[in-house]
Amino acid sequence: MGFSWLAFFFGPLWALTYMLWKDFIIWFSTLLLIFLLSNFFSETLLFFFILSSFFWGFFAKDILIQNLIKKKFQPIRIVTASNEKNALLTFLSEK
């Protein structure tokens, strides 16, 4: 699905925006656990934030799609295009 820059920079907020409650709670619980177990070392937290940013960037769209599938959303059709604008134009012109 590609890299999501929005999810990379705003991972937990991105998850809340798309109502991915479970994923946010898992992230927050892990953050809290690392914070408590690391004896308040900032290097460990910084490493966690950097690692989680890459995780959100690479997997956010896949997590969102899996969440929509669990909610019984089904794609109407797949449109192939070079960018989002052309995909939307192709989709709307086929109606």
PEPESUL-V531965 format. One record per backbone hydrogen bond with DSSP energy under -1.0 kcal/mol. CO is the residue of the C=O (numbers start at 1). NH is the residue of the N-H. E is the energy in kcal/mol with one decimal. If there is no record, write none. Layout:
((CO/NH/E) (CO/NH/E))
This chain:
((4/8/-1.9) (5/9/-2.3) (6/10/-2.5) (10/14/-3.6) (11/15/-2.3) (12/16/-2.1) (13/17/-2.2) (14/18/-1.6) (15/20/-3.1) (16/19/-1.4) (19/21/-1.2) (20/24/-2.1) (21/25/-2.8) (22/26/-2.3) (23/27/-2.2) (24/28/-3.0) (25/29/-2.7) (26/30/-2.2) (27/31/-2.5) (28/32/-2.7) (29/33/-2.6) (30/34/-2.7) (31/35/-2.5) (32/36/-2.3) (33/37/-2.6) (34/38/-1.9) (35/40/-1.2) (38/41/-1.1) (41/45/-1.3) (42/46/-2.6) (43/47/-2.4) (44/48/-2.3) (45/49/-2.7) (46/50/-2.4) (47/51/-2.7) (48/52/-3.0) (49/53/-2.0) (50/54/-1.9) (51/55/-2.1) (52/56/-2.9) (53/57/-2.5) (54/58/-2.5) (55/59/-2.6) (56/60/-1.9) (57/4/-2.7) (59/63/-2.5) (60/64/-2.4) (61/65/-2.4) (62/66/-2.5) (63/67/-2.1) (64/68/-2.3) (65/69/-2.3) (66/70/-2.0) (67/71/-1.3) (68/73/-2.5) (69/72/-1.7) (83/87/-2.0) (84/88/-2.3) (85/89/-2.4) (86/90/-2.5) (87/91/-2.5) (88/92/-2.7) (89/93/-2.0) (90/94/-1.1))
